[in-house]
Every structure is written in structure tokens, then in C-alpha cells.
Amino acid sequence: MSLPFSDHCDLLVNELEDLPVFATGLERELRKEAWRYIEIRPLHLTEMVNGLRQSSATYSFHQLDLRPDLETLLGNCHRSSTQRKIQRALREGLTYTEGSDASALDSFYRLLVLTRQRHHLPPQPKSWYRNLIECFGGDLKIRLALKDARPVAGMLTLRYKDTLVYKNGGSDSRFHNLGAMHLLYWESIRDAKNLGLRTFDLGRTDAEQAGLIKFKSRWGAKQSTLTYTRFVIKGHSRHIFDQKGSGWKMRLLKHALAVTPRGVLPSIGNFLYRHAG
């Protein structure tokens, strides 16, 4: 299981028997390097015992098995809310394009800001996406759905080994009824099949986002639970997970962002993401 750390270091634990040694090593390195915390993100729940304070957060996780043929994959989708949306997008004349150049990023980022504004959240910095493009090269694609040559929905995906990973998406709500995002998901599935990939990773979802969980499940994706665990030195409580206690902070932030002009949101995002974590 891959365990990404806060400084982007990845380790791999192949056997459960290795966990006690690994847990001891975590504590030693956290104290030695004076890290704020260590966070592990295993695909399967794993218990580790050490002298550190632990806190956890849980999310829903969806993966689509790409081994069936395209006809079967489409047939596994919900008939009315997914299959018909794809068909409608094609009937309405929506077109699909992909790339990773500056023009594609500009279009994607505009749609991302629109979506984050609707959700009363700051957008990730544009520079972060530029760095992703530089680091992933041809394994990163910005996928756009266009209506009359106008981008109305966008999605960013990453390829890692035999998996296509959905990273972020955005859309113009005035065109939601056309099924643009459904078209992008389907084109991503088709592309992944053509590349011989085995899995489409639809990403994690907060437990309270029932609508998004339902949307992902209706693609025939398998739902499971992700449990993230943070380790901090006892007495250092600032960086522990506190999903319940942080609710009022998120509500306050969303209230402020609800009245923030759209043009200001990227600047707020640049500031907040720089100091997050």
C-alpha cells in the first residue's frame, strides 16, 4: 500500500508483518525531522501501534473496473441518469477535445473557479496545475466538452501505471442539462480502454456529499471506504484530524466566500492553500 507523507515522500509496505517495524520508524522519523505530522492513506484499513497520537478521517472511494468491454461498461451505467445523459450530450452537438497547453488550462481553470464559487470554496492555485502539467507530461490530460466551440465543462485526469485517476473538474451551470460532464466521464473511460488500463479511479468523496456519491455509483463503480490516519507527537494537537470540530470553521468560510466576487477567489485560493495543512 502506498503511504504518501506530508512532504510528498512515498513508502511501500508489502507485508502486514512489516507494520510494527514501519510504525516504529514513523515515530522515530517524525521526532527526528520535527515534522508537523505524518499522514497515511492506505486503500485498506490498517491498524498501527506506536507512541504517537492518532486521529482518523473517513471518505467514500469509487473505482471502476475497466476490464469489461465498452458495451458492458455502458450497460452497467444507470440507464436514465447516466446513459441518457451521454446520449443527450451527443444529440445536442457537444464536442470533445483534450490537451494540456496554456489554452486548455485557461479554459479548465475558468470552469473550475465557477464550480468552486457555486460550492462556496476557494479554487486551487493555477500554479499548482501548471506544476502538475510539468511533472506528469503526457500522463496528464485536460478534457473539455464544448458547445458551439465554447468550453462548458472540463476535467483533469492523471495516468498512473494501469489506472486513470480523476483529479478535478468544473462546469458552467447554464449548460448542465446538456450532459457535458457525463460526456467527459465517458470519453475518459473510452480513452482508458484504448490505452489498455484496468481501473478508473473516480477519487474520494466526503461522507456528507450524498449526491456526488450517488453520481459516481451510477457509473457502475465499486464503492469502498478510505480511512486516512495522521500521527502527531502527543501534546501537539493542532494538526490532528477533527472533522466534527472543523464544521463551524467550514461553514464560516463558506459564508464569507458566498459573497466574495468571482475575480477575487483565485487570490484567496493562492493564500489559503499555501497555508493549509
N, C-alpha and C positions, 0 to 999 in steps of 0.2 A: 504494500500500500504506500502511496506517495504522501509524504507529510511536509507540506510547504511551510516554511518558517516566515517570521515577520521580516527577515532580511532577504527573503527570496532564495534561501538555501533549501535544496530538496534532498531528502534521505529516503532510502528504500528499506523497508523491513519485510523480509521474505518469509520468515517463520515466526509463529507465535512464541516459540521458545526463546527468541531473541529479545522479547519485550522487556523482561526485567533488566537486562543489561542496558537496553536502549533507554529505559526510564531513568536509570541511574545516571546515564550520560547526559540526558536532558537537564537534570538538576545541576550537574557539575558545570555544564557549559553556560547555563543561564546565570549562575553565580559568577563564573569566571569572566564572562564577556559583559556582564552588567546589562543584559538585555532587559527591556521592559516586560516582555512576556514571550512565551513560545506558544504557538497555536498549531494544533494538528488537525488535519481534515481527512480522516480515513473514509473510504466508501462504506466500510462496515464498522459497527460499534466495537471499540476496543477498550478494555479496562487496563489502565496502567497505574501502578502504585509507586509513589516516591514521596519525598518530604516537602513537596510544593503544594501550594493552594491551587485547587482546580475549580473551574466553572465551565459550564457547557451551554450550547445553543443548538436548537434543532431546526431543521428545514426539510421541506419536501424536495425530492430529487427525481427527475424523469430522464429515462434513456430509452431510445427507440432502437430495436434490433433491426439492422438493415439487411440481414441475410435473406429474407424472403424476396421474391421478385416484386417489381414495381406495382403490378396489378394487385397483388396480395396486400402490399403496404397501403395502397389507396383504399382497398376494400376494408381494411381494418380501421380506417378512419370513421368517425361519426358521420352518418350519411347526411343529415340536414345541416349541421353546424360547421362541418369541415369539407366534405366532398362538394357540396353545393356552392360553398364559398369559393372554392378553387374554380369550379365551372363558371361561376358568375364573373370572376376576375377575367377569365379568358373571353367571355361573351362581351364584356364591357370594353374590350380592346386594350387592357393593361399590358404593358410590355415589360420585359425583364432585362436588366443589364447588371454587369458586375465589374469590379475593378478595385484599385487601391491608390489611385493617383489623387492629386490635390482636389480636383473637381468632385470626385466621388466622395472624398472625405467631407468636403464642404456641404454637399447635399445631405449626407448621412447626419452630420452634426446638427444641421438646421432642424431635421426631423427629431433628433434626439432631444434637443432643447425644448421643442414643442411638447413632447411627451413628458419630460421631467416637469415642465411647468404645469401640465394638467394634473400630475400627481403631487404637486407642491414639493418637489425635491430639486436640489441643485444638480446640474449636469456635471459629469466627469470633465476634467480639463481636456481641451482639444489636443494639447501637447502630449497627453497620455496616449491618445490614439495614434498620433504621429510616431511615438516611440514603439507602439505595437507593430505598426506597419514596417518600421525599420528592422525590428527584431525578427518578425515572423516571415517577412518577404512574401514569397508565393504561397505560403501556407495560410495567409490571411486574405479574406475576400470581403469587400463591401458589396452587398447585394441590394439593388434598388428596383422598386416597382414604379413604373411611370404611367401617368395618364396624360395623353396628348403631350408627350415629351417632358412633363413636369414630374419630378420625383415626389411621390405621395407616401411612400413607406420605404424604410431602409433597415438592413440587418447586417451585423458584423459577425462573421464566423471564423474560427481558427481550426486548422487541421493539426492533430497531434497523433502520430502513429496511425492506428486504424480507426480513429474517432474524429468525427466532425463536431466541433463544440460551438454552440450558440453563445455569443458573448453579450451583445447588446442589440437593442432595436428601437426604432422610433417611427412615428407616423403622423400624418396630418389628419385630424379627426374629421374633417369635412369630407373625406373620401373613405371612411371606414366601411360604409355599406357596400363598397366595391370588392371587398375581399383581398385587398392588396397584401396584407401580412400573410394571409393564407397562401397566396401565390408564392411569396418569398420562402416560406417553410417548405412548400412542395418542390420548388426549384432547388432548394438546398438538399433535399432528400434525393432528388434525381441526380444531382451533381455528385453527392457522396457515393451513390450506387455506381456511377460511371467510373469513379476513382477506385472502386473495389473496397471501400471502407465497410466496417462491420457495425459501427454504432454511431447514432446521432445523439449527442449529449445536449438535452434541452435546458440544462442548468438547474440551479437550486431555486426554490421559491419560499418566501416567508410563509409560515403556517397560516397567517390570517388572510393571505391572498387567495381566497377560495375560488374566485373567478379565473385567475391565472392557472391554478392547479387543474381546474376543470378543462381549460383550453388545452393544456399540454396532454392531459389524459386522453382527450378526444382524438389525438393523432395515433392512438394505439401504443403510446409509450408506457413503459413499466414504471410505476411509482414506488419509491422507497424513501427511507428516512436517513438524512445525513445528520450526524452529531459532531459538531466542532467542539474541541476542548482547548481551553487556554490554561497554561501553567504560569503562576507568578510566585515570587518568594512570599511566604506568609508575612502578613503585615502590609504588603503592597497591594491594596485593593483597587487602585484606580483603573487598572486595565483588565479586570475580570469581566466576564460576560454578565450583563444584567438586563435581560430582555424585558422583564416586567417593570423594573425601576426606571428604565430609559423611556418608557412610553410617553410620559408627560413632556420629556425633552423633545421627542419627535413631534408631538402634537404642537408644541410651541413653535418649533422650527417651521412646520408646515403652515401654520397660521401666518407667520411672517412672510414666507415665500409666496403665499397665495396672493399677496398684494404687491409683490415685487415685479417691476417691469421686466419683460422678457429679455431685453437687451442687457440687463444687469446680471442675470442668472449665471452666465459663464464666469464672470469675475468672482461671484460668490462661490461657485464651484471650485475655482482655482484656489481660493483661500481655504475653504473648508477641507478639501481633500488633501491639501498639503499638511494640515494639522490633525487629520483624523488618525485614529489608532494609537 
